[in-house]
Amino acid sequence: MKFGIIRERKNPPDRRVVFSPEKIQSLMKSFPNATFEVESSPIRVFSDEEYMKLGISVVDDISSCDVMLGVKEVPIESLIPNKKYFFFSHTIKKQPYNRKLLQAILDKNIELYDHEVIVKKNGARLIGFGRYAGLVGAYNGFRLLGVRDELFELPKAENLTDLKAMKSELTKITVPPIKICLTGMGKVAMGAKEILDHLKIKEVTVDEFLTQTFEYPVYVQIDVMDYNKRKDGKEGSKKEFFANPSGYESDFMRFAKVTDYFIAGHFYGDGAPYLFTREDAKHPDFKINLVADVSCDIDGPVASTIRPSTIADPFYAYHPQTQSEVNIVTTGSIAVMAVDNLPCELPKDASEGFGDMFAAHVIPAFFNNDENGVLSRAKMTEKGKLAKRFDYLQDYVNGEEYSG
């Protein structure tokens, strides 16, 4: 089996890669029947020379490979027919902007395996960049705090060598006595928690957070049953909420009344209540004045996130009364960090972490007859058609004719 590491071609440029040189070297030792070629790239976080030093072939043409491994969407004109591809296609939620991509994949008889649906039997994701989104998102939130309040200056994460250097910068700052609320319990939220714990900010219980004042910074990490409640007042359950959230409403306002800095690290499911609405943000008791929205659902559950921001220009502010974007120092506004490609700021660490997961869960499946069903669950297309698990996308595919 011949694997090709493809060059990332999407703009803005992404320096991440599925495998580092060291990980490929390790895989070739563990799987003698696996060979690798790396498509030459001038932007990849690991240089062509770093791969070649370890005896890994770097080429301009990887069309002889069987399986193509990438991170972001592959431009239609760069897709090689009749191959297996792994990348984030951003099509499983019927994203309109990528309909033509999925149509082209079918037209070119490509087997697509989307990283997002590489899952366990129970549907839990096996690989992803979530931890690094949480790490950089929380860090950027503190950057914003320092800039807005003229407390301290943190460098951009993208200008630092790695996660270790980023954490080292945090040891130089002093966080004022603010209350921080973190939503979520998944990889994103745990990445953000890693930053809070590194800063030695004290974690408190929900009751302590809601009822007490502190002379030092504290944070609370809350789950869906902390910030949602049944509309009829009866006791709810996580299982019931995930099965059908229609009987629930937001209970986040009790946190918004006492929170200064909100880190949105939750997963938001279709039909779930918004955490806070534009009307909620107008309430005189609404206290949140800084949001690091790692989840970055635009015009959705976090009302202050009215657009995504960029690594180059990561901060803006939302004014609740005018419902408009303003400068981050505007009185009465909510400062916002809503970068939608946060892991790109730590390309080396993010690539190494992703590669570890991919090597552990995906590569073995090619050599053990997919005994755990990882490949079969992730295969979106086959022989020019949608796989059965993804036939719900047929109307999406039919929505516009592909001309290629």
C-alpha positions in Angstrom: 0.0 0.0 0.0 1.4 3.3 -1.1 0.4 6.4 0.9 0.9 10.0 -0.5 1.2 13.0 1.7 -0.5 15.7 -0.4 0.5 19.4 -0.6 -2.1 21.7 1.1 -3.5 24.0 -1.6 -6.4 25.8 0.1 -6.2 29.5 0.9 -5.4 30.9 3.4 -2.3 28.6 3.5 -2.4 25.8 6.0 1.0 24.5 7.2 -0.4 21.4 8.9 0.2 17.8 7.7 -1.1 14.4 8.6 2.4 12.9 9.4 5.7 14.3 10.5 8.9 12.8 9.1 9.5 10.9 12.4 6.0 9.4 12.3 6.4 8.2 8.7 9.7 6.6 9.6 8.1 4.8 12.6 5.2 3.6 10.5 7.5 2.2 7.8 9.2 0.1 10.5 5.8 -1.1 12.0 4.2 -1.8 8.6 6.8 -3.1 6.1 4.2 -3.2 3.4 3.5 0.5 3.7 5.4 2.9 1.6 5.2 6.7 1.6 5.8 9.6 -0.8 5.6 13.2 0.2 4.4 15.8 -2.3 6.9 18.7 -2.3 5.6 21.8 -0.4 7.1 25.2 0.3 4.8 26.0 3.2 4.5 22.8 5.2 5.6 23.0 8.8 8.1 20.2 8.2 10.4 21.0 5.2 11.0 18.7 2.2 14.6 18.4 3.5 13.4 17.1 6.9 11.6 14.2 5.2 14.5 13.5 2.8 17.0 13.3 5.7 15.0 10.3 7.0 15.0 8.6 3.7 11.5 9.5 2.8 10.8 10.2 -0.9 9.7 13.7 -1.7 8.3 14.1 -5.2 6.4 16.6 -7.4 4.0 14.0 -8.7 2.3 11.6 -6.3 -0.2 10.1 -8.8 1.4 6.6 -8.3 0.1 6.5 -4.7 -3.0 4.6 -3.7 -4.1 6.6 -0.7 -3.8 10.4 -0.5 -3.6 11.9 3.0 -4.3 15.6 3.5 -5.8 18.0 6.0 -8.0 20.6 4.3 -10.3 20.4 1.2 -8.5 19.6 -2.0 -9.3 22.0 -4.9 -11.3 20.2 -7.5 -8.7 20.7 -10.2 -6.1 19.0 -8.1 -8.2 15.8 -7.4 -6.7 12.7 -9.0 -9.4 10.3 -10.3 -9.8 6.7 -9.0 -7.9 7.3 -5.7 -8.6 7.0 -2.0 -8.5 10.4 -0.3 -8.5 11.4 3.4 -9.2 15.1 4.3 -11.8 17.3 6.0 -14.3 17.8 3.2 -16.8 19.9 5.2 -19.7 18.3 3.3 -21.3 16.0 5.9 -23.6 18.9 7.1 -24.5 19.7 3.5 -22.3 22.8 3.5 -23.4 24.7 0.3 -19.9 26.0 -0.5 -18.5 22.5 -0.9 -21.3 20.9 -2.9 -19.3 21.0 -6.1 -16.4 19.4 -4.3 -18.5 16.3 -3.4 -20.0 16.2 -6.8 -16.5 16.2 -8.4 -15.4 13.5 -6.0 -18.2 11.3 -7.2 -17.6 12.2 -10.8 -14.0 11.3 -10.5 -14.7 7.9 -8.9 -12.8 8.9 -5.7 -13.2 7.0 -2.4 -13.5 9.8 0.2 -12.8 9.2 3.8 -13.6 12.3 5.8 -11.5 12.8 9.0 -14.6 14.0 10.8 -16.3 10.6 10.4 -13.4 8.5 11.5 -15.3 7.3 14.6 -15.8 4.4 17.1 -18.9 2.2 16.8 -20.7 4.6 19.2 -20.0 7.5 17.0 -17.3 9.1 19.1 -14.5 10.7 17.0 -11.1 9.0 17.0 -9.0 11.8 15.5 -9.1 15.6 15.2 -7.5 18.9 16.0 -9.9 19.8 18.9 -7.3 19.9 21.7 -5.2 22.4 19.7 -8.2 24.6 18.9 -9.0 24.8 22.6 -5.4 25.5 23.6 -4.9 28.3 21.1 -8.5 29.6 21.6 -8.0 30.1 25.3 -4.6 31.6 24.8 -6.0 34.1 22.3 -8.7 35.0 24.7 -6.0 36.1 27.2 -4.2 37.9 24.4 -7.4 39.8 23.8 -7.8 40.6 27.5 -4.3 41.9 27.7 -4.7 44.1 24.6 -8.1 45.5 25.5 -7.4 46.3 29.1 -3.7 47.2 28.5 -2.6 44.7 31.1 0.0 42.7 29.3 1.2 41.7 25.8 1.2 38.1 24.5 2.8 37.3 21.1 0.7 35.6 18.5 0.8 31.8 18.8 1.7 31.5 15.1 4.9 33.4 15.8 6.0 31.0 18.4 7.8 27.7 17.8 5.5 25.3 19.6 3.1 24.7 22.4 5.9 24.7 25.0 6.9 28.2 23.9 3.2 29.4 24.0 2.8 28.1 27.6 6.1 29.7 28.5 4.7 33.1 27.4 1.7 32.6 29.7 4.0 32.3 32.8 4.9 35.9 32.3 1.4 37.4 32.8 -0.7 38.1 35.8 -4.4 37.4 35.4 -6.7 39.9 37.3 -9.4 38.5 39.6 -11.9 37.6 37.0 -14.5 34.8 36.7 -14.1 32.5 33.7 -16.8 30.2 32.4 -15.8 27.3 30.1 -18.5 25.3 28.4 -17.9 21.7 27.1 -16.3 18.5 28.2 -14.8 17.3 24.9 -11.3 17.7 23.4 -11.8 21.4 22.6 -12.8 22.2 26.2 -10.1 20.1 27.7 -7.5 22.0 25.6 -8.8 25.3 26.9 -8.8 23.8 30.5 -5.1 22.9 30.0 -4.4 26.6 29.5 -6.4 27.6 32.6 -4.7 25.0 34.7 -1.2 26.0 33.3 -2.0 29.6 34.5 -2.8 28.1 37.9 -6.3 29.6 37.9 -8.4 27.9 40.5 -11.3 25.7 39.4 -14.4 26.1 41.5 -17.8 24.3 41.6 -20.9 25.6 39.9 -22.4 26.6 43.2 -19.2 28.5 44.3 -19.0 30.2 40.9 -22.6 31.4 41.1 -22.7 32.5 44.7 -19.3 33.6 45.8 -16.9 36.4 45.0 -13.1 35.9 44.9 -10.0 38.1 45.2 -8.2 36.0 42.6 -9.1 34.6 39.2 -11.3 31.4 39.1 -13.0 29.3 36.5 -15.8 26.8 36.2 -16.2 24.1 33.6 -19.9 23.4 32.8 -21.7 20.7 30.8 -24.9 20.7 28.9 -27.1 20.0 32.0 -25.6 23.0 33.8 -26.6 25.5 31.1 -29.8 23.9 29.8 -33.1 23.0 31.7 -36.4 21.4 30.8 -39.1 23.9 29.9 -41.6 22.1 32.2 -39.3 22.5 35.2 -38.8 18.7 35.7 -35.4 17.2 36.1 -33.7 16.6 32.8 -31.0 14.2 31.6 -28.1 14.4 29.2 -29.3 11.4 27.3 -32.7 12.9 26.8 -31.2 16.2 25.8 -29.0 14.7 23.1 -31.9 12.6 21.8 -34.3 15.5 21.6 -33.4 19.0 22.9 -36.7 20.5 21.8 -38.1 20.3 25.4 -35.2 22.3 26.8 -34.4 26.0 27.1 -31.2 27.8 28.0 -30.2 28.2 31.6 -27.0 30.0 30.8 -28.1 33.4 32.0 -27.3 32.4 35.6 -23.7 32.1 34.5 -23.8 35.2 32.3 -24.7 37.3 35.3 -21.5 36.5 37.1 -19.0 35.7 34.3 -16.3 38.1 32.9 -14.6 35.9 30.3 -16.5 33.1 28.5 -14.7 30.4 26.6 -17.1 28.6 24.3 -15.7 25.1 24.0 -18.9 23.1 23.7 -20.3 21.2 20.7 -23.6 22.7 19.5 -26.1 20.3 18.1 -28.9 21.2 15.7 -32.1 22.1 17.5 -30.4 22.8 20.8 -31.2 26.1 22.6 -28.9 29.0 22.1 -26.7 29.7 25.1 -27.5 33.4 24.9 -29.4 35.5 22.4 -29.0 39.1 21.3 -31.9 40.0 23.7 -30.1 38.2 26.6 -27.0 40.2 25.9 -29.0 43.5 26.2 -30.1 42.5 29.7 -28.7 44.9 32.4 -27.5 41.9 34.5 -25.5 40.4 31.6 -21.9 40.6 32.7 -19.8 38.8 30.1 -17.5 41.3 28.4 -15.0 38.9 26.6 -15.7 35.8 24.6 -13.3 33.3 23.2 -15.6 31.4 20.9 -13.6 28.3 19.9 -16.8 26.6 18.7 -17.3 29.5 16.3 -20.9 29.0 15.2 -21.8 32.2 13.3 -25.0 34.0 14.3 -25.9 31.1 16.5 -25.8 29.9 20.1 -23.3 32.6 21.2 -25.0 35.9 20.0 -21.8 38.0 20.1 -20.2 35.8 17.4 -21.5 37.7 14.3 -18.6 36.6 12.0 -15.5 34.5 12.1 -12.2 36.3 12.6 -8.8 35.5 11.2 -5.4 34.6 12.5 -4.2 37.9 11.0 -7.0 39.9 12.6 -8.4 37.8 15.4 -10.3 40.3 17.5 -13.5 42.5 17.2 -16.2 43.5 19.6 -20.0 43.2 19.5 -22.2 46.0 21.0 -25.4 44.4 22.4 -27.5 47.6 22.3 -26.8 48.4 18.6 -26.3 44.7 17.7 -23.3 45.7 15.6 -19.5 45.3 15.4 -17.4 47.9 17.2 -13.9 48.5 18.3 -12.7 46.3 21.2 -12.3 49.2 23.6 -15.9 50.5 23.1 -17.7 50.9 26.4 -20.5 48.4 26.9 -19.2 46.0 24.2 -18.3 42.3 24.3 -14.8 41.7 23.0 -14.7 38.6 20.7 -12.1 36.1 19.5 -13.7 33.9 16.9 -10.9 32.5 14.7 -12.2 29.5 12.9 -8.9 27.8 12.1 -7.1 28.0 15.5 -5.0 24.8 15.2 -3.2 26.4 12.2 -1.4 28.7 14.8 0.4 25.6 16.3 1.1 23.6 13.1 3.9 21.5 14.4 2.2 20.3 17.6 -1.2 20.0 15.9 0.3 17.9 13.1 2.2 15.6 15.5 -0.8 15.1 17.7 -3.1 14.4 14.8 -0.5 12.0 13.3 -0.3 10.0 16.5 -4.1 9.5 16.4 -4.2 8.7 12.7 -1.3 6.2 13.0 -3.0 4.5 15.9 -6.5 4.2 14.5 -6.4 4.4 10.7 -3.2 3.0 9.3 -3.5 -0.4 11.0 -7.0 -0.8 9.4 -5.4 -1.1 6.0 -3.4 -4.1 7.1 -5.8 -6.0 9.5 -8.8 -6.2 7.1 -10.4 -3.2 8.9 -11.2 -5.4 11.8 -12.7 -2.5 13.9 -14.7 -1.1 11.0 -12.9 2.3 11.1 -12.5 2.5 7.3 -16.0 1.2 6.5 -17.6 3.8 8.8 -15.5 6.7 7.4 -16.0 5.8 3.7 -18.3 8.5 2.3 -18.1 7.6 -1.4 -17.4 4.4 -3.4 -17.7 3.6 -7.2 -19.1 7.0 -8.0 -21.9 6.8 -5.4 -22.5 7.8 -1.8 -21.9 5.0 0.7 -25.1 3.8 2.5 -24.2 5.7 5.8 -24.1 8.9 3.8 -27.0 8.5 1.4 -28.7 11.3 3.3 -26.5 13.6 1.2 -28.1 12.6 -2.1 -30.4 15.6 -2.2 -27.4 17.8 -1.4 -25.5 16.2 -4.3 -28.4 16.6 -6.6 -28.9 20.3 -5.8 -26.5 21.6 -8.4 -25.0 20.0 -11.5 -21.2 19.7 -11.4 -19.5 20.7 -14.6 -15.9 19.5 -14.6 
